[in-house]
């Protein structure tokens, strides 16, 4: 479990870095680059939230 927590923290940190870079690009006037960086940050956030065991397939509906 510690490994998945480390991965989640790494993805979250990467997302923060992308958001910071996007802010800097937007302030510099490069909105295209800022938008690209925001999309990369959102992808990292999505990855951070999906790290860990996936249990949805283990739950079986009653018939």
LORO-686119 format. One record per atom (N, C-alpha, C): atom name; residue in one letter; residue number from 1; x, y, z. Coordinates in nm, 4 decimals. Layout:
REM residues N
("CA" "a" NUM (X Y Z)),
...
REM end
This chain:
REM residues 63
("N" "x" 1 (0.0806 -0.1190 0.0000)),
("CA" "x" 1 (0.0000 0.0000 0.0000)),
("C" "x" 1 (0.0855 0.1263 0.0000)),
("N" "x" 2 (0.2006 0.1190 0.0620)),
("CA" "x" 2 (0.2867 0.2358 0.0672)),
("C" "x" 2 (0.3312 0.2754 -0.0724)),
("N" "x" 3 (0.3510 0.1765 -0.1590)),
("CA" "x" 3 (0.3911 0.2042 -0.2961)),
("C" "x" 3 (0.2833 0.2819 -0.3703)),
("N" "x" 4 (0.1581 0.2445 -0.3505)),
("CA" "x" 4 (0.0502 0.3155 -0.4185)),
("C" "x" 4 (0.0360 0.4571 -0.3634)),
("N" "x" 5 (0.0606 0.4753 -0.2344)),
("CA" "x" 5 (0.0558 0.6096 -0.1767)),
("C" "x" 5 (0.1673 0.6960 -0.2364)),
("N" "x" 6 (0.2862 0.6371 -0.2542)),
("CA" "x" 6 (0.3975 0.7104 -0.3141)),
("C" "x" 6 (0.3657 0.7509 -0.4576)),
("N" "x" 7 (0.3047 0.6594 -0.5323)),
("CA" "x" 7 (0.2682 0.6905 -0.6703)),
("C" "x" 7 (0.1650 0.8022 -0.6750)),
("N" "x" 8 (0.0675 0.7944 -0.5853)),
("CA" "x" 8 (-0.0365 0.8961 -0.5811)),
("C" "x" 8 (0.0233 1.0328 -0.5485)),
("N" "x" 9 (0.1141 1.0362 -0.4525)),
("CA" "x" 9 (0.1795 1.1619 -0.4168)),
("C" "x" 9 (0.2637 1.2151 -0.5319)),
("N" "x" 10 (0.3295 1.1261 -0.6052)),
("CA" "x" 10 (0.4108 1.1687 -0.7193)),
("C" "x" 10 (0.3231 1.2290 -0.8291)),
("N" "x" 11 (0.2085 1.1656 -0.8567)),
("CA" "x" 11 (0.1170 1.2201 -0.9560)),
("C" "x" 11 (0.0618 1.3557 -0.9120)),
("N" "x" 12 (0.0290 1.3682 -0.7837)),
("CA" "x" 12 (-0.0245 1.4937 -0.7322)),
("C" "x" 12 (0.0806 1.6038 -0.7397)),
("N" "x" 13 (0.2040 1.5699 -0.7085)),
("CA" "x" 13 (0.3127 1.6681 -0.7167)),
("C" "x" 13 (0.3358 1.7109 -0.8618)),
("N" "x" 14 (0.3317 1.6152 -0.9534)),
("CA" "x" 14 (0.3483 1.6474 -1.0953)),
("C" "x" 14 (0.2354 1.7383 -1.1424)),
("N" "x" 15 (0.1128 1.7116 -1.0959)),
("CA" "x" 15 (-0.0008 1.7964 -1.1329)),
("C" "x" 15 (0.0214 1.9389 -1.0837)),
("N" "x" 16 (0.0677 1.9525 -0.9612)),
("CA" "x" 16 (0.0964 2.0861 -0.9068)),
("C" "x" 16 (0.2019 2.1585 -0.9880)),
("N" "x" 17 (0.3044 2.0853 -1.0299)),
("CA" "x" 17 (0.4091 2.1462 -1.1121)),
("C" "x" 17 (0.3535 2.1923 -1.2467)),
("N" "x" 18 (0.2672 2.1096 -1.3069)),
("CA" "x" 18 (0.2062 2.1492 -1.4343)),
("C" "x" 18 (0.1182 2.2720 -1.4164)),
("N" "x" 19 (0.0406 2.2772 -1.3062)),
("CA" "x" 19 (-0.0440 2.3935 -1.2826)),
("C" "x" 19 (0.0398 2.5203 -1.2622)),
("N" "x" 20 (0.1506 2.5074 -1.1909)),
("CA" "x" 20 (0.2392 2.6228 -1.1706)),
("C" "x" 20 (0.2974 2.6706 -1.3039)),
("N" "x" 21 (0.3384 2.5763 -1.3866)),
("CA" "x" 21 (0.3927 2.6119 -1.5182)),
("C" "x" 21 (0.2854 2.6755 -1.6055)),
("N" "x" 22 (0.1636 2.6250 -1.5960)),
("CA" "x" 22 (0.0531 2.6805 -1.6735)),
("C" "x" 22 (0.0258 2.8240 -1.6319)),
("N" "x" 23 (0.0318 2.8491 -1.5033)),
("CA" "x" 23 (0.0104 2.9856 -1.4534)),
("C" "x" 23 (0.1173 3.0802 -1.5083)),
("N" "x" 24 (0.2412 3.0347 -1.5070)),
("CA" "x" 24 (0.3505 3.1174 -1.5584)),
("C" "x" 24 (0.3330 3.1436 -1.7081)),
("N" "x" 25 (0.2933 3.0423 -1.7831)),
("CA" "x" 25 (0.2725 3.0591 -1.9269)),
("C" "x" 25 (0.1569 3.1547 -1.9547)),
("N" "x" 26 (0.0504 3.1440 -1.8756)),
("CA" "x" 26 (-0.0645 3.2322 -1.8946)),
("C" "x" 26 (-0.0275 3.3769 -1.8646)),
("N" "x" 27 (0.0510 3.3979 -1.7601)),
("CA" "x" 27 (0.0952 3.5333 -1.7264)),
("C" "x" 27 (0.1857 3.5906 -1.8347)),
("N" "x" 28 (0.2604 3.5028 -1.9021)),
("CA" "x" 28 (0.3483 3.5462 -2.0105)),
("C" "x" 28 (0.2704 3.5689 -2.1399)),
("N" "x" 29 (0.1435 3.5277 -2.1423)),
("CA" "x" 29 (0.0610 3.5509 -2.2597)),
("C" "x" 29 (0.0496 3.4331 -2.3540)),
("N" "x" 30 (0.1128 3.3221 -2.3216)),
("CA" "x" 30 (0.1075 3.2042 -2.4086)),
("C" "x" 30 (-0.0063 3.1134 -2.3614)),
("N" "x" 31 (-0.1272 3.1450 -2.4043)),
("CA" "x" 31 (-0.2450 3.0719 -2.3577)),
("C" "x" 31 (-0.2522 2.9311 -2.4143)),
("N" "x" 32 (-0.2000 2.9093 -2.5342)),
("CA" "x" 32 (-0.1993 2.7747 -2.5928)),
("C" "x" 32 (-0.1156 2.6796 -2.5077)),
("N" "x" 33 (0.0036 2.7238 -2.4687)),
("CA" "x" 33 (0.0899 2.6402 -2.3848)),
("C" "x" 33 (0.0276 2.6203 -2.2476)),
("N" "x" 34 (-0.0353 2.7236 -2.1934)),
("CA" "x" 34 (-0.1003 2.7135 -2.0627)),
("C" "x" 34 (-0.2132 2.6103 -2.0670)),
("N" "x" 35 (-0.2907 2.6125 -2.1732)),
("CA" "x" 35 (-0.4009 2.5169 -2.1858)),
("C" "x" 35 (-0.3478 2.3743 -2.1938)),
("N" "x" 36 (-0.2412 2.3541 -2.2675)),
("CA" "x" 36 (-0.1809 2.2214 -2.2791)),
("C" "x" 36 (-0.1313 2.1725 -2.1433)),
("N" "x" 37 (-0.0682 2.2621 -2.0682)),
("CA" "x" 37 (-0.0175 2.2249 -1.9369)),
("C" "x" 37 (-0.1315 2.1941 -1.8388)),
("N" "x" 38 (-0.2411 2.2666 -1.8502)),
("CA" "x" 38 (-0.3562 2.2391 -1.7639)),
("C" "x" 38 (-0.4126 2.1003 -1.7934)),
("N" "x" 39 (-0.4201 2.0650 -1.9214)),
("CA" "x" 39 (-0.4685 1.9313 -1.9565)),
("C" "x" 39 (-0.3759 1.8226 -1.9030)),
("N" "x" 40 (-0.2453 1.8472 -1.9082)),
("CA" "x" 40 (-0.1501 1.7499 -1.8532)),
("C" "x" 40 (-0.1665 1.7386 -1.7024)),
("N" "x" 41 (-0.1909 1.8513 -1.6359)),
("CA" "x" 41 (-0.2109 1.8497 -1.4906)),
("C" "x" 41 (-0.3370 1.7724 -1.4541)),
("N" "x" 42 (-0.4437 1.7940 -1.5293)),
("CA" "x" 42 (-0.5679 1.7210 -1.5026)),
("C" "x" 42 (-0.5495 1.5713 -1.5228)),
("N" "x" 43 (-0.4693 1.5338 -1.6215)),
("CA" "x" 43 (-0.4398 1.3922 -1.6442)),
("C" "x" 43 (-0.3651 1.3338 -1.5243)),
("N" "x" 44 (-0.2703 1.4091 -1.4703)),
("CA" "x" 44 (-0.1958 1.3613 -1.3536)),
("C" "x" 44 (-0.2869 1.3478 -1.2321)),
("N" "x" 45 (-0.3809 1.4409 -1.2157)),
("CA" "x" 45 (-0.4770 1.4308 -1.1052)),
("C" "x" 45 (-0.5652 1.3066 -1.1208)),
("N" "x" 46 (-0.6059 1.2791 -1.2444)),
("CA" "x" 46 (-0.6877 1.1605 -1.2691)),
("C" "x" 46 (-0.6094 1.0343 -1.2352)),
("N" "x" 47 (-0.4830 1.0314 -1.2739)),
("CA" "x" 47 (-0.3991 0.9152 -1.2430)),
("C" "x" 47 (-0.3809 0.8987 -1.0924)),
("N" "x" 48 (-0.3656 1.0107 -1.0213)),
("CA" "x" 48 (-0.3480 1.0053 -0.8761)),
("C" "x" 48 (-0.4712 0.9473 -0.8082)),
("N" "x" 49 (-0.5882 0.9793 -0.8611)),
("CA" "x" 49 (-0.7106 0.9301 -0.7980)),
("C" "x" 49 (-0.7380 0.7837 -0.8300)),
("N" "x" 50 (-0.6756 0.7311 -0.9351)),
("CA" "x" 50 (-0.7033 0.5926 -0.9726)),
("C" "x" 50 (-0.5950 0.4950 -0.9286)),
("N" "x" 51 (-0.4963 0.5423 -0.8536)),
("CA" "x" 51 (-0.3908 0.4542 -0.8042)),
("C" "x" 51 (-0.4457 0.3708 -0.6894)),
("N" "x" 52 (-0.4104 0.2450 -0.6862)),
("CA" "x" 52 (-0.4538 0.1575 -0.5778)),
("C" "x" 52 (-0.5363 0.0426 -0.6307)),
("N" "x" 53 (-0.5817 -0.0397 -0.5413)),
("CA" "x" 53 (-0.6588 -0.1562 -0.5847)),
("C" "x" 53 (-0.7939 -0.1158 -0.6431)),
("N" "x" 54 (-0.8307 -0.1832 -0.7474)),
("CA" "x" 54 (-0.9595 -0.1601 -0.8115)),
("C" "x" 54 (-1.0526 -0.2723 -0.7681)),
("N" "x" 55 (-1.1548 -0.2407 -0.6915)),
("CA" "x" 55 (-1.2405 -0.3433 -0.6342)),
("C" "x" 55 (-1.3762 -0.3524 -0.7022)),
("N" "x" 56 (-1.4022 -0.2710 -0.7994)),
("CA" "x" 56 (-1.5329 -0.2719 -0.8625)),
("C" "x" 56 (-1.5641 -0.4058 -0.9291)),
("N" "x" 57 (-1.4626 -0.4722 -0.9808)),
("CA" "x" 57 (-1.4856 -0.5996 -1.0463)),
("C" "x" 57 (-1.5088 -0.7127 -0.9466)),
("N" "x" 58 (-1.4780 -0.6902 -0.8200)),
("CA" "x" 58 (-1.4956 -0.7942 -0.7191)),
("C" "x" 58 (-1.6371 -0.7984 -0.6642)),
("N" "x" 59 (-1.7095 -0.6917 -0.6797)),
("CA" "x" 59 (-1.8460 -0.6856 -0.6283)),
("C" "x" 59 (-1.9397 -0.7455 -0.7331)),
("N" "x" 60 (-2.0069 -0.8518 -0.6951)),
("CA" "x" 60 (-2.0953 -0.9187 -0.7890)),
("C" "x" 60 (-2.2405 -0.8896 -0.7498)),
("N" "x" 61 (-2.3212 -0.8507 -0.8459)),
("CA" "x" 61 (-2.4607 -0.8226 -0.8134)),
("C" "x" 61 (-2.5369 -0.9521 -0.7847)),
("N" "x" 62 (-2.6367 -0.9401 -0.6986)),
("CA" "x" 62 (-2.7213 -1.0555 -0.6705)),
("C" "x" 62 (-2.8226 -1.0714 -0.7829)),
("N" "x" 63 (-2.8457 -1.1942 -0.8168)),
("CA" "x" 63 (-2.9385 -1.2223 -0.9269)),
("C" "x" 63 (-3.0750 -1.2582 -0.8750)),
REM end
